[in-house]
Amino acid sequence: MLTTSLNSVRRFAMFFSPTHEWVDVEGKIGKIGISAYAVSNLGDVNAIDVPLPKVLKAGDDVGNIEATKAVTPFMAPVSGKVFEINSLVSENPKLVNQSPEKDGWIAKIEISDETELSKLMSTEAYKKFLKNQ
C-alpha cells in the first residue's frame, strides 16, 4: 500500500480504497468520491443521498448513490465528520459520471485519523490494483 511519509502528503494527495472510493487530501480536509472504475460499473448516476452532518469511521456508509444499474452505498475511505455536500453534484448528479475523480466529488470530510491514509492506495497503486479486477 502507501509507503510515503504522511507528512509529505498532507498538502495535496489522492488515495483510493479497495472498494473504489477516493479521498483527495488537503491538510485535515478531504474531498471524497467514487472512482471512474466504480462509475463505469454503476452506469448513469441519477441521485446521491448523503445526510449531514455525519460522523463516520472508515468503511461506514456515507450515503447512497442511485444509478441506472443499482443503488449502492458510498463508503467512507477515512474516519471523520462529513460536513459538506458538493452542491453541484446535488443539482446535477451526472457530474459524477462526467468527472468522477475531480469535479464530481461528493462530500468533504474533516479527517479524524490521518494514519488511516496509510491503509489506502496511491493513484499508481490503485491503477495496478485495477489491472487485477
BAZA-620379 format. One record per atom (N, C-alpha, C, O): atom name; x negated, y negated, z negated. Coordinates in steps of 0.02 Angstrom, whole numbers. Layout:
% residues N
a,east,north,up
CA,X,Y,Z
...
***
This chain:
% residues 133
a,east,north,up
N,-42,59,0
CA,0,0,0
C,-44,-62,0
O,-92,-66,38
N,-29,-111,-42
CA,-64,-175,-42
C,-128,-172,-81
O,-129,-149,-138
N,-183,-193,-50
CA,-247,-192,-85
C,-274,-262,-98
O,-324,-269,-133
N,-242,-313,-72
CA,-265,-382,-80
C,-248,-406,-150
O,-197,-387,-178
N,-291,-447,-178
CA,-277,-477,-243
C,-214,-519,-239
O,-205,-557,-191
N,-170,-513,-288
CA,-107,-551,-288
C,-119,-625,-289
O,-80,-663,-261
N,-173,-648,-322
CA,-187,-719,-324
C,-199,-748,-255
O,-184,-806,-242
N,-227,-708,-210
CA,-242,-733,-143
C,-180,-735,-98
O,-183,-764,-44
N,-124,-704,-120
CA,-64,-704,-78
C,-8,-746,-107
O,47,-747,-80
N,-21,-782,-160
CA,31,-821,-193
C,58,-876,-149
O,117,-894,-155
N,18,-904,-106
CA,41,-962,-67
C,93,-941,-15
O,150,-962,-19
N,75,-900,33
CA,121,-876,84
C,102,-804,102
O,45,-791,122
N,148,-758,94
CA,135,-689,114
C,202,-653,121
O,248,-665,83
N,206,-609,170
CA,266,-569,181
C,251,-497,164
O,199,-470,183
N,297,-466,127
CA,292,-397,106
C,355,-360,124
O,409,-390,126
N,349,-295,136
CA,406,-253,157
C,414,-194,110
O,365,-167,84
N,477,-174,100
CA,492,-114,60
C,502,-55,107
O,513,-65,167
N,497,6,82
CA,510,65,123
C,583,69,147
O,599,106,193
N,627,30,114
CA,698,30,134
C,713,-29,181
O,771,-44,193
N,661,-61,207
CA,664,-110,261
C,689,-180,241
O,713,-218,282
N,683,-196,176
CA,693,-265,155
C,625,-299,153
O,574,-265,149
N,625,-365,156
CA,562,-401,152
C,569,-459,103
O,624,-482,87
N,512,-483,81
CA,508,-543,40
C,450,-585,67
O,395,-560,76
N,465,-648,79
CA,415,-696,103
C,400,-741,44
O,442,-782,24
N,340,-735,16
CA,323,-765,-48
C,288,-832,-39
O,242,-840,1
N,311,-881,-79
CA,276,-945,-86
C,277,-961,-160
O,329,-982,-187
N,221,-953,-193
CA,218,-962,-265
C,259,-909,-299
O,249,-849,-288
N,307,-929,-341
CA,350,-882,-377
C,419,-875,-344
O,463,-843,-371
N,427,-906,-286
CA,491,-904,-249
C,482,-860,-187
O,431,-863,-153
N,531,-818,-175
CA,530,-776,-115
C,594,-783,-76
O,649,-782,-105
N,588,-788,-11
CA,646,-781,34
C,651,-706,47
O,601,-674,60
N,712,-678,44
CA,721,-607,55
C,769,-595,113
O,814,-635,125
N,757,-540,148
CA,799,-523,206
C,788,-451,226
O,756,-412,190
N,814,-433,284
CA,804,-366,310
C,762,-369,373
O,761,-419,409
N,726,-315,386
CA,678,-314,441
C,713,-307,509
O,772,-289,513
N,677,-323,561
CA,702,-314,629
C,720,-241,641
O,768,-227,677
N,681,-196,613
CA,696,-124,619
C,764,-108,589
O,804,-73,620
N,778,-134,530
CA,843,-122,497
C,899,-151,539
O,951,-119,547
N,889,-211,565
CA,941,-244,605
C,955,-202,668
O,1013,-195,687
N,903,-174,698
CA,914,-134,759
C,955,-72,745
O,990,-46,789
N,952,-47,684
CA,991,12,665
C,1061,-5,642
O,1105,37,643
N,1072,-67,621
CA,1139,-88,598
C,1184,-112,653
O,1245,-102,650
N,1156,-142,704
CA,1198,-173,756
C,1211,-245,737
O,1177,-274,695
N,1261,-275,769
CA,1277,-346,758
C,1302,-357,686
O,1349,-325,663
N,1270,-404,652
CA,1291,-421,584
C,1351,-467,589
O,1351,-518,624
N,1405,-448,553
CA,1467,-486,553
C,1479,-527,491
O,1511,-579,494
N,1453,-505,434
CA,1463,-540,371
C,1410,-518,320
O,1384,-463,324
N,1396,-563,274
CA,1350,-548,220
C,1384,-571,155
O,1408,-627,151
N,1385,-527,106
CA,1416,-542,42
C,1363,-536,-13
O,1340,-482,-29
N,1343,-594,-40
CA,1293,-596,-94
C,1321,-641,-149
O,1322,-702,-141
N,1343,-612,-205
CA,1367,-654,-260
C,1310,-690,-296
O,1254,-664,-300
N,1324,-750,-321
CA,1273,-790,-356
C,1300,-813,-423
O,1360,-813,-434
N,1255,-832,-469
CA,1185,-811,-473
C,1182,-738,-493
O,1230,-711,-520
N,1126,-708,-481
CA,1120,-636,-494
C,1049,-621,-515
O,1001,-637,-479
N,1041,-589,-573
CA,975,-567,-597
C,969,-493,-581
O,1013,-453,-599
N,915,-475,-547
CA,907,-407,-521
C,839,-378,-538
O,791,-414,-550
N,837,-312,-538
CA,773,-276,-540
C,760,-252,-469
O,806,-244,-429
N,697,-242,-452
CA,679,-215,-387
C,719,-152,-373
O,721,-107,-416
N,750,-147,-314
CA,790,-89,-295
C,864,-97,-309
O,904,-57,-285
N,884,-148,-349
CA,955,-160,-362
C,988,-188,-299
O,956,-218,-256
N,1054,-178,-295
CA,1093,-207,-239
C,1099,-283,-248
O,1121,-307,-301
N,1080,-320,-197
CA,1089,-392,-196
C,1160,-407,-174
O,1193,-452,-201
N,1183,-370,-124
CA,1249,-379,-96
C,1258,-332,-38
O,1221,-282,-32
N,1305,-346,6
CA,1319,-303,63
C,1311,-339,129
O,1323,-400,134
N,1290,-301,179
CA,1285,-326,247
C,1335,-286,288
O,1331,-225,292
N,1382,-321,319
CA,1432,-289,361
C,1410,-297,433
O,1400,-353,457
N,1403,-241,467
CA,1382,-242,538
C,1427,-195,578
O,1470,-161,549
N,1418,-194,643
CA,1460,-153,687
C,1454,-79,671
O,1503,-42,678
N,1395,-56,651
CA,1385,15,640
C,1397,37,567
O,1409,96,555
N,1394,-10,519
CA,1401,10,449
C,1405,-51,403
O,1386,-106,422
N,1431,-39,344
CA,1424,-87,289
C,1371,-56,244
O,1379,1,221
N,1318,-93,231
CA,1262,-65,194
C,1240,-112,139
O,1244,-173,146
N,1217,-84,83
CA,1191,-127,30
C,1124,-156,50
O,1086,-126,87
N,1112,-215,26
CA,1049,-251,35
C,1014,-249,-32
O,1039,-276,-81
N,955,-218,-34
CA,919,-207,-97
C,868,-262,-110
O,839,-290,-64
N,856,-276,-173
CA,805,-324,-193
C,736,-292,-187
O,724,-241,-218
N,691,-322,-149
CA,624,-294,-143
C,582,-307,-206
O,533,-272,-219
N,602,-358,-246
CA,567,-376,-308
C,619,-396,-360
O,676,-410,-343
N,598,-396,-422
CA,642,-418,-477
C,643,-494,-481
O,594,-528,-465
N,700,-520,-504
CA,705,-592,-514
C,777,-616,-512
O,824,-577,-513
N,785,-682,-508
CA,851,-713,-507
C,864,-740,-436
O,829,-784,-412
N,916,-713,-405
CA,938,-738,-340
C,976,-803,-354
O,1025,-802,-391
N,953,-858,-325
CA,983,-923,-342
C,1009,-962,-282
O,1040,-1014,-290
N,996,-938,-221
CA,1018,-975,-162
C,1031,-926,-105
O,994,-879,-94
N,1085,-940,-69
CA,1101,-902,-8
C,1086,-948,51
O,1098,-1008,48
N,1061,-919,105
CA,1047,-957,166
C,1114,-979,196
O,1151,-937,223
N,1131,-1042,191
CA,1195,-1068,215
C,1203,-1058,290
O,1259,-1049,314
N,1149,-1060,328
CA,1153,-1049,400
C,1175,-978,416
O,1213,-967,463
N,1151,-929,376
CA,1171,-860,385
C,1243,-850,363
O,1281,-811,393
N,1263,-884,309
CA,1333,-880,286
C,1381,-903,340
O,1433,-873,351
N,1362,-958,374
CA,1404,-986,427
C,1400,-946,492
O,1449,-941,528
N,1342,-917,505
CA,1330,-881,567
C,1289,-817,553
O,1229,-817,563
N,1322,-763,530
CA,1285,-702,513
C,1244,-673,570
O,1196,-636,557
N,1261,-689,632
CA,1223,-663,690
C,1151,-689,690
O,1108,-663,726
N,1138,-742,650
CA,1069,-768,645
C,1022,-713,618
O,963,-714,634
N,1049,-667,579
CA,1009,-611,554
C,986,-568,613
O,929,-543,613
N,1029,-558,663
CA,1011,-520,722
C,960,-559,765
O,913,-529,792
N,970,-623,770
CA,928,-665,814
C,858,-677,786
O,810,-681,825
N,852,-682,720
CA,787,-698,689
C,783,-666,620
O,779,-700,570
N,783,-598,618
CA,788,-564,554
C,731,-576,505
O,741,-574,444
N,672,-590,530
CA,614,-597,485
C,590,-669,481
O,533,-682,461
N,633,-716,499
CA,615,-786,492
C,677,-827,473
O,692,-833,414
N,712,-855,522
CA,770,-898,507
C,829,-859,478
O,872,-889,446
N,831,-794,488
CA,886,-753,464
C,877,-727,393
O,907,-677,374
N,835,-761,353
CA,828,-741,283
C,896,-747,250
O,938,-788,269
N,907,-705,200
CA,973,-701,170
C,979,-740,105
O,1028,-775,94
N,928,-735,62
CA,933,-768,-3
C,863,-786,-28
O,813,-762,-2
N,862,-830,-79
CA,800,-846,-113
C,803,-817,-183
O,856,-816,-215
N,746,-792,-206
CA,740,-762,-272
C,681,-792,-309
O,628,-802,-281
N,692,-806,-373
CA,637,-826,-417
C,606,-762,-443
O,637,-727,-483
N,546,-747,-421
CA,514,-683,-436
C,493,-681,-510
O,458,-725,-534
N,516,-629,-545
CA,501,-625,-617
C,440,-581,-632
O,411,-586,-686
N,420,-538,-585
CA,363,-493,-597
C,322,-488,-533
O,336,-446,-490
N,272,-531,-527
CA,231,-533,-466
C,192,-468,-455
O,171,-454,-399
N,182,-429,-507
CA,144,-366,-499
C,182,-317,-454
O,152,-272,-426
N,248,-326,-448
CA,287,-281,-404
C,269,-289,-331
O,281,-245,-291
N,239,-345,-313
CA,218,-356,-244
C,167,-303,-223
O,162,-286,-164
N,128,-278,-270
CA,77,-228,-254
C,108,-161,-233
O,74,-119,-205
N,173,-151,-247
CA,208,-90,-227
C,238,-95,-157
O,263,-46,-131
N,235,-154,-128
CA,263,-166,-61
C,208,-163,-8
O,149,-163,-25
N,229,-161,54
CA,181,-156,110
C,168,-224,142
O,214,-266,146
N,107,-235,163
CA,92,-293,204
C,125,-284,272
O,150,-230,288
N,125,-336,313
CA,153,-331,380
C,119,-276,420
O,152,-237,455
N,53,-273,416
CA,15,-223,454
C,31,-153,430
O,41,-107,470
N,35,-143,364
CA,51,-77,336
C,122,-57,355
O,136,1,368
N,168,-106,357
CA,237,-91,375
C,242,-69,448
O,280,-23,464
N,204,-101,492
CA,204,-81,563
C,180,-8,570
O,207,30,609
N,130,10,532
CA,106,80,532
C,159,127,505
O,170,181,532
N,193,106,452
CA,247,145,422
C,302,158,472
O,329,213,475
N,320,108,512
CA,373,115,562
C,357,166,616
O,402,197,644
N,293,174,630
CA,274,223,681
C,293,293,661
O,299,337,704
N,302,305,597
CA,320,371,571
C,395,378,559
O,418,429,534
N,433,328,576
CA,506,330,565
C,542,363,622
O,604,368,620
***
